[in-house]
Amino acid sequence: MDIDPIHYLAAAIGFASAALLWLSLLAGLALSRGWAMTKMKHTTMLTIHGLLAVLGLTLAVVHGFAQLTPTTGTVNLIDVVVPFTNAIDPWGIGAGVIAMEVMIAVAASIGIQKKLGFHRWRALHGTVFGAYTAMTGHILISGAETGYTWVTIVVVLPWLAVMVLWLTGNGAKAFKNRIVGRRRNNRTATIEVNPVYCARFGFCEQEAPELFALRNDGGLAYHAIVDEDKLESAIAAARACPARAIALSQSGGGDARSIPLRLVAPTDPPVSPAPRGGGNWPPHDHSYPRNGRR
């Protein structure tokens, strides 16, 4: 039986979409774990991650609707919108539809990231790994080209690599250990917020309300000195900051020196440690006007 040439074009677009989305997931993992942050700006990595995701999703939509054009007419409009409705291949096409719609929803959630809050947004973002698994299943079930062993290997290996990195690359524990392991003799840590990057999302306040506070005028007030008992909260706030605007440095006693930890992502340009202080909240009102947004 002859295959419509449009099918080959749609298949090529689908594979290109899968490759771009895979690269986007790798870039996202690098961002969340801070793997490449010593060599690349956070904003650069974030841009790369976003561009790869948008391009991949665009090609995924094109791939889906291209299935409507072959003369065989086995796929209808409802099949690429509502999962599991195709009469011939409900599971394969349904998995592809779910993967595409979940990924689009996650991408759209960027616009309401602040309203969602860090934990809900991170949980939603984590569903992309399930969507990527569904996309892999879609390729293996519905792709006519995946009958070949080498093609199956090429499809499965990237999925396996992403899942292993996601499940075993938990940076939270390592992030904490790298701070705690470098503390000695009642040393404390200093916090500095880069006003160029800080966008006042408020995730830091959600993670550590005892250290950060958004003011009514839009400024951010924060404790410049973190005692040992609040260090874990400071680490969580630094990890939660989507702009990587929070820098933690080690300090202690009367020593004026600070040792940069570079635990998640170094701020760029580097910021100097905040001055020491004490007293009631807030000891240092490091507030930045609204026009300091990126």
C-alpha positions as CSV (number, residue, x, y, z in Angstrom):
1,M,0.0,0.0,0.0
2,D,1.4,3.4,-1.0
3,I,1.9,5.9,1.8
4,D,0.9,9.5,1.2
5,P,4.1,11.7,0.9
6,I,2.5,14.1,3.4
7,H,2.8,11.4,5.9
8,Y,6.6,11.4,5.5
9,L,6.7,15.1,6.0
10,A,4.5,14.9,9.1
11,A,6.7,12.2,10.5
12,A,9.8,14.2,9.9
13,I,8.2,17.2,11.6
14,G,7.2,14.9,14.5
15,F,10.7,13.6,15.0
16,A,12.1,17.1,14.9
17,S,9.6,18.2,17.5
18,A,10.6,15.3,19.7
19,A,14.3,16.2,19.4
20,L,13.7,19.8,20.3
21,L,11.5,18.9,23.3
22,W,14.1,16.5,24.5
23,L,16.8,19.2,24.3
24,S,14.4,21.6,26.1
25,L,14.0,19.1,28.9
26,L,17.8,18.8,29.2
27,A,18.1,22.6,29.4
28,G,15.3,22.7,32.0
29,L,17.1,20.1,34.1
30,A,20.4,22.0,33.8
31,L,18.5,25.1,35.0
32,S,16.9,23.5,38.0
33,R,20.0,21.7,39.1
34,G,22.4,24.5,38.3
35,W,24.7,22.2,36.3
36,A,25.9,24.7,33.7
37,M,25.5,27.9,35.7
38,T,29.3,28.4,36.3
39,K,29.9,28.7,32.6
40,M,26.7,30.2,31.3
41,K,24.4,33.0,32.4
42,H,21.1,31.9,33.9
43,T,19.2,34.2,31.6
44,T,20.9,32.6,28.6
45,M,20.0,29.1,29.7
46,L,16.5,30.2,30.4
47,T,16.2,31.7,26.9
48,I,17.5,28.5,25.3
49,H,15.2,26.4,27.3
50,G,12.2,28.6,26.3
51,L,13.1,28.7,22.6
52,L,13.6,25.0,22.4
53,A,10.2,24.4,24.1
54,V,8.3,26.8,21.9
55,L,9.9,25.5,18.7
56,G,9.2,21.9,19.8
57,L,5.6,22.6,20.7
58,T,5.0,24.5,17.5
59,L,6.3,21.6,15.4
60,A,4.2,19.2,17.6
61,V,1.0,21.2,16.7
62,V,2.0,21.2,13.0
63,H,2.7,17.5,13.2
64,G,-0.7,16.8,14.7
65,F,-2.8,18.8,12.2
66,A,-0.7,17.6,9.3
67,Q,-2.3,14.2,10.0
68,L,-5.6,15.6,8.7
69,T,-4.3,16.1,5.2
70,P,-3.5,12.6,3.8
71,T,-6.1,11.3,1.5
72,T,-6.6,8.1,3.5
73,G,-8.6,10.2,6.0
74,T,-7.9,8.0,9.0
75,V,-7.5,10.9,11.4
76,N,-10.2,13.5,12.0
77,L,-10.0,16.9,13.6
78,I,-11.5,15.7,16.9
79,D,-8.8,13.0,17.1
80,V,-6.0,15.6,17.4
81,V,-7.9,17.6,20.1
82,V,-9.7,15.0,22.2
83,P,-7.6,12.0,23.2
84,F,-8.6,8.3,22.6
85,T,-11.3,9.2,20.0
86,N,-9.6,7.8,16.9
87,A,-11.2,4.6,15.8
88,I,-8.1,3.0,14.3
89,D,-5.3,4.0,16.7
90,P,-7.0,5.4,19.9
91,W,-4.1,4.7,22.3
92,G,-1.2,5.8,20.2
93,I,-2.8,9.0,18.9
94,G,-4.4,9.6,22.3
95,A,-1.0,9.5,24.0
96,G,0.3,12.0,21.5
97,V,-2.6,14.4,22.1
98,I,-2.2,14.2,25.9
99,A,1.5,14.9,25.6
100,M,1.0,17.9,23.4
101,E,-1.8,19.4,25.5
102,V,0.0,18.9,28.8
103,M,3.2,20.5,27.5
104,I,1.3,23.4,26.0
105,A,-0.5,23.9,29.4
106,V,2.9,23.9,31.2
107,A,4.4,26.4,28.8
108,A,1.3,28.7,29.2
109,S,1.7,28.5,33.0
110,I,4.8,30.7,32.7
111,G,2.4,33.6,32.3
112,I,0.7,32.9,35.7
113,Q,3.8,31.6,37.5
114,K,3.6,34.3,40.1
115,K,-0.1,33.6,40.9
116,L,0.4,29.9,41.1
117,G,3.3,30.1,43.5
118,F,6.5,28.2,43.5
119,H,5.4,24.8,44.7
120,R,2.2,24.6,42.6
121,W,4.1,25.8,39.5
122,R,7.0,23.4,40.1
123,A,4.5,20.5,40.6
124,L,2.8,21.5,37.3
125,H,6.2,21.8,35.6
126,G,7.0,18.3,36.7
127,T,4.2,16.8,34.6
128,V,6.3,17.4,31.5
129,F,8.2,14.3,32.2
130,G,5.0,12.3,32.2
131,A,4.0,14.1,29.0
132,Y,7.4,13.3,27.4
133,T,6.8,9.6,28.3
134,A,3.4,9.7,26.6
135,M,5.0,11.3,23.6
136,T,7.6,8.5,23.4
137,G,4.7,6.0,23.7
138,H,2.9,7.8,20.9
139,I,6.0,7.5,18.6
140,L,6.5,3.8,19.4
141,I,2.8,2.9,18.9
142,S,1.7,5.1,16.1
143,G,4.9,5.7,14.1
144,A,5.1,3.6,11.0
145,E,8.9,4.2,11.0
146,T,9.5,2.7,14.4
147,G,9.1,-0.8,13.3
148,Y,12.9,-0.8,12.8
149,T,15.0,-1.8,15.8
150,W,17.5,1.1,15.4
151,V,14.7,3.6,15.2
152,T,13.2,2.3,18.4
153,I,16.6,2.5,20.1
154,V,17.0,6.1,18.9
155,V,13.6,7.0,20.4
156,V,13.9,5.1,23.7
157,L,17.4,6.1,24.7
158,P,16.8,9.8,24.9
159,W,13.7,9.1,27.0
160,L,15.6,6.8,29.3
161,A,18.4,9.4,29.7
162,V,16.0,12.2,30.6
163,M,14.2,10.0,33.1
164,V,17.4,8.8,34.8
165,L,18.6,12.4,35.1
166,W,15.3,13.6,36.5
167,L,15.0,10.8,39.0
168,T,18.6,10.6,40.2
169,G,19.7,14.2,39.7
170,N,18.0,15.7,42.7
171,G,20.0,18.8,43.4
172,A,18.3,19.8,46.7
173,K,20.3,17.5,48.9
174,A,23.6,18.3,47.2
175,F,22.7,22.0,47.3
176,K,22.2,21.8,51.1
177,N,25.2,19.6,51.7
178,R,27.6,21.9,49.9
179,I,26.5,24.8,52.2
180,V,26.5,22.8,55.4
181,G,29.7,21.1,54.6
182,R,31.5,24.4,54.4
183,R,30.3,25.9,57.6
184,R,32.5,25.8,60.6
185,N,32.6,27.2,64.1
186,N,29.2,29.0,64.2
187,R,29.7,30.7,60.9
188,T,26.7,32.4,59.4
189,A,25.8,33.2,55.8
190,T,25.0,36.5,54.1
191,I,22.3,37.1,51.6
192,E,22.5,39.5,48.7
193,V,19.7,40.1,46.2
194,N,20.7,41.3,42.8
195,P,18.4,44.3,41.9
196,V,19.0,43.7,38.2
197,Y,17.5,40.2,38.2
198,C,15.0,40.5,41.1
199,A,11.5,40.6,39.7
200,R,9.6,40.3,43.0
201,F,7.8,37.1,42.3
202,G,7.6,36.5,46.0
203,F,8.8,32.9,45.9
204,C,11.5,33.7,48.4
205,E,9.0,35.1,50.8
206,Q,6.9,31.9,50.4
207,E,9.9,29.8,51.2
208,A,11.4,31.9,54.0
209,P,9.0,34.6,55.3
210,E,11.3,35.1,58.3
211,L,14.0,36.3,55.9
212,F,12.2,38.0,53.0
213,A,9.2,40.3,52.8
214,L,7.5,42.0,49.8
215,R,6.5,45.5,50.8
216,N,3.4,47.3,49.6
217,D,5.4,49.6,47.4
218,G,6.8,46.7,45.5
219,G,10.2,46.6,47.1
220,L,11.8,43.6,48.7
221,A,13.1,43.7,52.3
222,Y,15.3,40.9,53.5
223,H,17.7,39.9,56.3
224,A,21.3,40.3,55.2
225,I,22.6,37.9,57.8
226,V,21.4,34.4,58.1
227,D,21.9,32.5,61.4
228,E,22.6,28.8,61.3
229,D,19.0,27.9,62.3
230,K,17.6,29.8,59.3
231,L,20.1,28.6,56.8
232,E,17.9,25.8,55.4
233,S,15.2,28.4,54.7
234,A,17.6,30.6,52.9
235,I,18.8,27.7,50.7
236,A,15.1,26.9,49.9
237,A,14.5,30.6,49.0
238,A,17.6,30.8,46.8
239,R,16.5,27.6,44.9
240,A,12.9,28.9,44.5
241,C,14.0,32.2,42.9
242,P,13.1,31.8,39.2
243,A,15.5,34.7,38.3
244,R,18.4,33.3,40.4
245,A,18.7,36.7,42.0
246,I,19.7,35.5,45.5
247,A,23.3,35.0,46.3
248,L,24.5,33.2,49.5
249,S,28.0,33.7,50.9
250,Q,29.7,32.3,53.9
251,S,30.9,34.6,56.7
252,G,31.5,34.3,60.4
253,G,32.8,35.9,63.5
254,G,34.6,39.2,63.0
255,D,36.0,38.0,59.7
256,A,35.0,40.5,57.0
257,R,35.8,38.0,54.2
258,S,33.1,36.1,52.5
259,I,33.5,32.8,50.6
260,P,31.2,32.5,47.6
261,L,29.4,29.2,47.6
262,R,27.9,29.2,44.0
263,L,25.5,26.6,45.0
264,V,22.6,26.9,42.5
265,A,23.6,29.5,40.0
266,P,26.1,32.4,40.3
267,T,24.5,35.8,39.9
268,D,25.8,37.7,36.9
269,P,27.4,40.1,37.4
270,P,28.5,38.9,40.8
271,V,27.3,40.9,43.7
272,S,29.3,41.8,46.8
273,P,28.2,40.4,50.2
274,A,25.6,42.3,52.1
275,P,26.8,44.4,55.1
276,R,26.5,42.9,58.5
277,G,23.7,44.0,60.7
278,G,21.4,43.2,63.6
279,G,18.4,44.3,65.4
280,N,14.7,43.8,64.7
281,W,13.1,42.9,61.4
282,P,14.2,44.1,58.9
283,P,17.8,44.8,59.9
284,H,18.6,45.9,56.3
285,D,15.8,47.2,54.1
286,H,17.4,46.4,50.7
287,S,14.5,47.5,48.6
288,Y,14.4,48.0,44.9
289,P,11.9,50.1,43.0
290,R,9.6,48.7,40.4
291,N,11.6,50.1,37.6
292,G,14.4,47.7,38.5
293,R,12.5,44.8,37.0
294,R,14.0,43.0,34.1
